[in-house]
Amino acid sequence: MANSWYAYLGGDVTLISSYRRTSVVPTFKKDGNTLSAVYLPDAEDEEGNVTSVYPAYIPSSALDYIAEALITGRSQSSDSQPYVCLR
């Protein structure tokens, strides 16, 4: 399953409907106090084609990254891969 960047639209951070898939990688300053983008799993069909503008699900690890980002005001990453961007 592939991942993509999803823009946070507002609302409940635990709902997939609060995010929309984007084809661009965030290039703005990645620290701040407002959640703006999260790297999440794509909803795919059996051939691997993306089937929705919403993520497949929000892993508990992503929710942990979101919480840490909002508490610290810093973007969150693992192994040099950014997962949560703020602005």
DSSP file (Angstrom, degrees, kcal/mol; ACC not computed):
  #  RESIDUE AA STRUCTURE BP1 BP2  ACC     N-H-->O    O-->H-N    N-H-->O    O-->H-N    TCO  KAPPA ALPHA  PHI   PSI    X-CA   Y-CA   Z-CA
    1    1 A M              0   0    0      0, 0.0     2,-0.2     0, 0.0    42,-0.1   0.000 360.0 360.0 360.0 130.3    0.0    0.0    0.0
    2    2 A A        -     0   0    0     46,-0.1    40,-3.1    40,-0.1     2,-0.3  -0.477 360.0-139.0 -87.5 159.7    1.4    3.4   -1.0
    3    3 A N  E     -A   41   0A   0     38,-0.3     2,-0.3    -2,-0.2    36,-0.1  -0.847  18.5-178.4-114.9 155.5    1.3    6.6    1.0
    4    4 A S  E     -A   40   0A   0     36,-2.4    36,-2.3    -2,-0.3     2,-0.4  -0.924  35.8 -90.9-141.5 167.5    0.6   10.1   -0.2
    5    5 A W  E     -AB  39  22A   0     17,-0.5    17,-2.5    -2,-0.3     2,-0.4  -0.680  38.9-163.4 -80.8 136.8    0.4   13.6    1.4
    6    6 A Y  E     -AB  38  21A   0     32,-2.4    32,-2.4    -2,-0.4     2,-0.3  -0.988  15.2-132.4-123.8 126.0   -3.1   14.6    2.6
    7    7 A A  E     -AB  37  20A   0     13,-2.8    13,-1.9    -2,-0.4     2,-0.5  -0.584  23.3-124.7 -74.3 134.9   -4.0   18.2    3.3
    8    8 A Y  E     - B   0  19A   0     28,-2.5    11,-0.2    -2,-0.3     3,-0.1  -0.729  23.9-172.1 -82.0 123.5   -5.8   18.6    6.6
    9    9 A L        -     0   0    0      9,-3.5    10,-0.2    -2,-0.5     2,-0.1   0.551  45.4 -99.4 -93.8 -10.2   -9.1   20.3    6.0
   10   10 A G  S    S+     0   0    0      8,-0.7    -1,-0.3     1,-0.1     2,-0.2  -0.380  78.2  77.6 109.5 167.6  -10.1   20.9    9.6
   11   11 A G  S    S+     0   0    0     -2,-0.1     2,-0.4    -3,-0.1    -1,-0.1  -0.633  91.3   4.1  95.6-155.4  -12.3   19.0   12.0
   12   12 A D    >   -     0   0    0     -2,-0.2     3,-1.7     1,-0.2     6,-0.2  -0.536  57.6-150.7 -73.0 119.1  -11.7   15.8   13.9
   13   13 A V  T 3  S+     0   0    0     -2,-0.4    -1,-0.2     1,-0.3    53,-0.1   0.651  93.9  61.9 -66.7 -13.5   -8.1   14.6   13.2
   14   14 A T  T 3  S+     0   0    0      3,-0.0     2,-0.4    49,-0.0    -1,-0.3   0.504  87.6  86.3 -90.4  -4.0   -9.2   11.0   13.7
   15   15 A L    X   -     0   0    0     -3,-1.7     3,-1.8     1,-0.1     4,-0.1  -0.826  69.9-144.6-101.5 133.1  -11.7   11.0   10.7
   16   16 A I  G >  S+     0   0    0     -2,-0.4     3,-1.6     1,-0.3    -1,-0.1   0.785  99.2  67.9 -63.4 -25.8  -10.5   10.3    7.2
   17   17 A S  G 3  S+     0   0    0      1,-0.3    -1,-0.3    37,-0.1    -3,-0.0   0.564  86.1  70.1 -71.4  -6.4  -13.0   12.9    5.9
   18   18 A S  G <  S+     0   0    0     -3,-1.8    -9,-3.5    -6,-0.2    -8,-0.7   0.430  97.6  60.7 -86.2   0.8  -10.9   15.6    7.5
   19   19 A Y  E <   -B    8   0A   0     -3,-1.6     2,-0.4   -11,-0.2   -11,-0.2  -0.926  61.9-162.7-129.8 150.9   -8.1   15.0    4.9
   20   20 A R  E     -B    7   0A   0    -13,-1.9   -13,-2.8    -2,-0.3    34,-0.2  -0.998  29.2-111.9-136.5 132.8   -7.9   15.3    1.1
   21   21 A R  E     -B    6   0A   0     32,-3.2     2,-0.3    -2,-0.4   -15,-0.2  -0.294  34.4-169.3 -61.7 140.2   -5.2   13.7   -1.1
   22   22 A T  E     -B    5   0A   0    -17,-2.5   -17,-0.5     2,-0.1    -1,-0.0  -0.961  25.7-144.9-131.1 150.8   -2.8   16.1   -2.8
   23   23 A S  S    S+     0   0    0     -2,-0.3     2,-0.3   -19,-0.1   -17,-0.1   0.474  77.5  83.3 -92.2  -2.6   -0.2   15.6   -5.5
   24   24 A V  S    S-     0   0    0    -19,-0.1    -2,-0.1     0, 0.0   -19,-0.1  -0.780  74.2-131.1-105.6 147.5    2.3   18.1   -4.1
   25   25 A V        -     0   0    0     -2,-0.3    -2,-0.1     1,-0.1     2,-0.0  -0.789  39.9-100.7 -89.4 133.9    4.8   17.6   -1.3
   26   26 A P        +     0   0    0      0, 0.0    -1,-0.1     0, 0.0     4,-0.1  -0.329  43.5 173.3 -56.6 130.3    4.7   20.4    1.3
   27   27 A T        +     0   0    0      2,-0.1     3,-0.1    -2,-0.0    -2,-0.0   0.414  45.4  97.6-117.8  -3.3    7.5   22.9    0.7
   28   28 A F  S    S-     0   0    0      1,-0.2    58,-0.1     2,-0.0     2,-0.1  -0.213  95.9 -62.1 -79.0 173.0    6.6   25.5    3.3
   29   29 A K        -     0   0    0      1,-0.1    -1,-0.2    58,-0.1    -2,-0.1  -0.377  49.6-150.1 -54.6 129.8    8.1   25.9    6.7
   30   30 A K        +     0   0    0     -3,-0.1    56,-1.4    55,-0.1     2,-0.3   0.283  67.7  75.8 -98.0  11.0    7.2   22.7    8.4
   31   31 A D        +     0   0    0     43,-0.2     2,-0.3    54,-0.1    43,-0.2  -0.883  58.0  92.8-116.6 154.4    7.0   23.9   12.0
   32   32 A G  S    S-     0   0    0     41,-1.3     3,-0.1    -2,-0.3    -2,-0.0  -0.984  77.9 -78.6 161.7-153.6    4.2   26.0   13.6
   33   33 A N  S    S+     0   0    0     -2,-0.3     2,-0.5     1,-0.1    41,-0.1   0.334  95.9  79.2-126.5   5.9    1.0   25.6   15.5
   34   34 A T  S    S-     0   0    0     39,-0.1    53,-1.9    -3,-0.0     2,-0.2  -0.969  76.1-127.0-121.2 124.2   -1.5   24.6   12.8
   35   35 A L  E     + C   0  86A   0     -2,-0.5    51,-0.2    51,-0.2     3,-0.1  -0.477  40.4 158.6 -63.9 129.9   -1.8   21.1   11.4
   36   36 A S  E     +     0   0A   0     49,-2.5   -28,-2.5     1,-0.4     2,-0.3   0.701  53.5  12.3-126.4 -36.8   -1.5   21.3    7.6
   37   37 A A  E     -AC   7  85A   0     48,-1.7    48,-3.0   -30,-0.3    -1,-0.4  -0.999  51.2-169.6-151.1 145.0   -0.5   18.0    6.0
   38   38 A V  E     -AC   6  84A   0    -32,-2.4   -32,-2.4    -2,-0.3     2,-0.8  -0.995  25.2-128.3-136.4 139.8   -0.1   14.3    7.0
   39   39 A Y  E     +A    5   0A   0     44,-2.6   -34,-0.2    -2,-0.4    -2,-0.0  -0.801  46.5 164.4 -90.0 109.6    1.5   11.4    5.1
   40   40 A L  E     -A    4   0A   0    -36,-2.3   -36,-2.4    -2,-0.8     2,-0.1  -0.826  41.1 -85.7-130.9 161.2   -1.1    8.7    5.1
   41   41 A P  E     -A    3   0A   0      0, 0.0    15,-2.4     0, 0.0    16,-0.5  -0.429  44.3-124.2 -69.0 138.3   -1.9    5.3    3.4
   42   42 A D  E     -E   55   0B   0    -40,-3.1     2,-0.6    13,-0.2   -40,-0.1  -0.518  16.9-118.2 -78.6 147.7   -3.9    5.6    0.1
   43   43 A A  E     +     0   0B   0     11,-0.6     8,-2.9     9,-0.3     9,-0.6  -0.802  47.6 179.0 -80.8 122.1   -7.2    3.8   -0.5
   44   44 A E  E     -E   50   0B   0     -2,-0.6     6,-0.2     6,-0.3     2,-0.1  -0.900  27.0-130.2-130.0 154.0   -6.4    1.4   -3.4
   45   45 A D    >   -     0   0    0      4,-2.1     3,-1.8    -2,-0.3     6,-0.0  -0.261  51.4 -81.4 -87.2-174.3   -8.1   -1.3   -5.4
   46   46 A E  T 3  S+     0   0    0      1,-0.3    -1,-0.0     2,-0.1    -2,-0.0   0.754 131.2  52.8 -63.6 -24.7   -6.6   -4.7   -6.1
   47   47 A E  T 3  S-     0   0    0      2,-0.1    -1,-0.3     0, 0.0    -3,-0.0   0.443 121.1-105.5 -89.4  -0.1   -4.4   -3.4   -8.9
   48   48 A G  S <  S+     0   0    0     -3,-1.8     2,-0.3     1,-0.3    -2,-0.1   0.579  70.5 146.4  88.3  10.1   -3.0   -0.7   -6.7
   49   49 A N        -     0   0    0      1,-0.1    -4,-2.1     2,-0.0    -1,-0.3  -0.635  56.5-111.3 -80.8 136.6   -4.9    2.2   -8.2
   50   50 A V  E     -E   44   0B   0     -2,-0.3    -6,-0.3    -6,-0.2    -1,-0.1  -0.503  34.8-176.7 -67.6 130.8   -5.9    5.0   -5.8
   51   51 A T  E     +     0   0B   0     -8,-2.9     2,-0.3    -2,-0.2    -7,-0.2   0.402  55.8  34.7-113.3  -0.1   -9.6    4.9   -5.4
   52   52 A S  E     -     0   0B   0     -9,-0.6    -9,-0.3     2,-0.1    -1,-0.1  -0.993  62.0-132.3-153.5 155.0  -10.4    7.8   -3.2
   53   53 A V  E    S+     0   0B   0     -2,-0.3   -32,-3.2   -11,-0.1    -1,-0.1   0.554  94.9  75.0 -81.4  -9.0   -9.4   11.4   -2.3
   54   54 A Y  E    S-     0   0B   0    -34,-0.2   -11,-0.6     1,-0.1    -3,-0.1  -0.725  94.7-100.6-100.5 151.9   -9.5   10.3    1.3
   55   55 A P  E     -E   42   0B   0      0, 0.0   -13,-0.2     0, 0.0     3,-0.1  -0.273  26.8-119.1 -66.2 159.6   -6.9    8.1    3.0
   56   56 A A  S    S-     0   0    0    -15,-2.4     2,-0.3     1,-0.3   -14,-0.1   0.907  84.9 -36.0 -63.7 -42.6   -7.6    4.4    3.5
   57   57 A Y        -     0   0    0    -16,-0.5    -1,-0.3   -41,-0.1   -42,-0.1  -0.950  59.0-105.4-167.4 172.5   -7.3    4.8    7.3
   58   58 A I        -     0   0    0     -2,-0.3     5,-0.1   -44,-0.2   -18,-0.1  -0.929  37.0-138.6-115.5 106.2   -5.4    6.8    9.9
   59   59 A P     >  -     0   0    0      0, 0.0     4,-1.8     0, 0.0     3,-0.5  -0.227  18.2-119.7 -62.1 151.2   -2.8    4.6   11.6
   60   60 A S  H  > S+     0   0    0      1,-0.2     4,-2.0     2,-0.2     5,-0.1   0.836 115.4  59.7 -60.9 -31.2   -2.4    5.0   15.3
   61   61 A S  H  > S+     0   0    0      2,-0.2     4,-2.3     1,-0.2    -1,-0.2   0.882 103.2  51.3 -64.7 -36.4    1.3    5.9   14.7
   62   62 A A  H  > S+     0   0    0     -3,-0.5     4,-2.7     2,-0.2    -2,-0.2   0.899 108.3  51.2 -65.7 -40.2    0.1    8.8   12.6
   63   63 A L  H  X S+     0   0    0     -4,-1.8     4,-2.4     2,-0.2    -2,-0.2   0.873 109.0  51.6 -64.1 -35.7   -2.2   10.0   15.4
   64   64 A D  H  X S+     0   0    0     -4,-2.0     4,-2.5     2,-0.2    -2,-0.2   0.924 110.5  48.1 -64.1 -44.1    0.8    9.8   17.7
   65   65 A Y  H  X S+     0   0    0     -4,-2.3     4,-2.6     2,-0.2    -2,-0.2   0.907 111.3  50.9 -61.7 -42.2    2.8   11.9   15.3
   66   66 A I  H  X S+     0   0    0     -4,-2.7     4,-2.5     2,-0.2     5,-0.2   0.940 111.5  47.1 -61.1 -47.9   -0.1   14.4   15.1
   67   67 A A  H  X S+     0   0    0     -4,-2.4     4,-2.1     1,-0.2    -2,-0.2   0.927 113.4  48.3 -60.2 -45.5   -0.3   14.7   18.9
   68   68 A E  H  X S+     0   0    0     -4,-2.5     4,-2.6     1,-0.2     6,-0.3   0.904 111.7  50.3 -62.4 -41.8    3.4   15.1   19.2
   69   69 A A  H  X>S+     0   0    0     -4,-2.6     4,-2.7     1,-0.2     5,-0.5   0.923 111.4  47.3 -62.9 -45.0    3.5   17.8   16.5
   70   70 A L  H  <5S+     0   0    0     -4,-2.5    -1,-0.2     1,-0.2    -2,-0.2   0.845 114.9  46.7 -68.1 -32.7    0.7   19.8   18.1
   71   71 A I  H  <5S+     0   0    0     -4,-2.1    -2,-0.2    -5,-0.2    -1,-0.2   0.913 123.9  31.0 -73.4 -42.7    2.3   19.6   21.5
   72   72 A T  H  <5S-     0   0    0     -4,-2.6    -2,-0.2     2,-0.2    -3,-0.2   0.697  96.0-129.5 -91.5 -20.6    5.8   20.6   20.4
   73   73 A G  T  <5S+     0   0    0     -4,-2.7   -41,-1.3     1,-0.3     2,-0.4   0.699  71.7 115.0  75.5  18.8    5.0   22.9   17.5
   74   74 A R  S   <S-     0   0    0     -5,-0.5    -1,-0.3    -6,-0.3    -2,-0.2  -0.939  72.2-108.0-124.6 144.9    7.5   20.8   15.3
   75   75 A S        -     0   0    0     -2,-0.4     2,-0.4   -45,-0.1    10,-0.2  -0.251  36.9-130.7 -61.2 157.9    7.0   18.7   12.3
   76   76 A Q  E     +D   84   0A   0      8,-1.7     7,-3.4   -46,-0.1     8,-1.8  -0.936  31.9 161.8-120.6 138.2    7.3   14.9   12.9
   77   77 A S  E     -D   82   0A   0     -2,-0.4     2,-0.3     5,-0.3     3,-0.0  -0.944  23.0-152.6-146.8 166.2    9.4   12.5   10.9
   78   78 A S  E >  S-D   81   0A   0      3,-2.1     3,-2.1    -2,-0.3    -2,-0.0  -0.983  81.9  -3.7-143.6 131.5   10.9    9.0   11.2
   79   79 A D  T 3  S-     0   0    0     -2,-0.3    -1,-0.1     1,-0.3     0, 0.0   0.889 130.2 -57.1  52.5  42.7   14.0    7.8    9.3
   80   80 A S  T 3  S+     0   0    0      1,-0.2    -1,-0.3    -3,-0.0     0, 0.0   0.439 112.6 120.4  69.9   2.1   14.2   11.2    7.5
   81   81 A Q  E <   - D   0  78A   0     -3,-2.1    -3,-2.1     2,-0.0    -1,-0.2  -0.869  61.5-135.8 -96.9 115.6   10.7   10.8    6.1
   82   82 A P  E     + D   0  77A   0      0, 0.0    -5,-0.3     0, 0.0     3,-0.1  -0.468  27.8 172.7 -69.1 142.0    8.4   13.6    7.2
   83   83 A Y  E     +     0   0A   0     -7,-3.4   -44,-2.6     1,-0.3     2,-0.4   0.656  64.5  31.9-118.7 -31.6    4.9   12.4    8.4
   84   84 A V  E     -CD  38  76A   0     -8,-1.8    -8,-1.7   -46,-0.2     2,-0.4  -0.995  63.4-167.2-135.4 128.7    3.3   15.5    9.8
   85   85 A C  E     -C   37   0A   0    -48,-3.0   -49,-2.5    -2,-0.4   -48,-1.7  -0.936   4.6-170.7-116.8 140.0    3.7   19.1    8.7
   86   86 A L  E      C   35   0A   0    -56,-1.4   -51,-0.2    -2,-0.4   -11,-0.1  -0.720 360.0 360.0-115.1 168.4    2.6   22.2   10.5
   87   87 A R              0   0    0    -53,-1.9   -52,-0.1    -2,-0.3   -55,-0.1   0.300 360.0 360.0-145.0 360.0    2.5   25.8    9.5
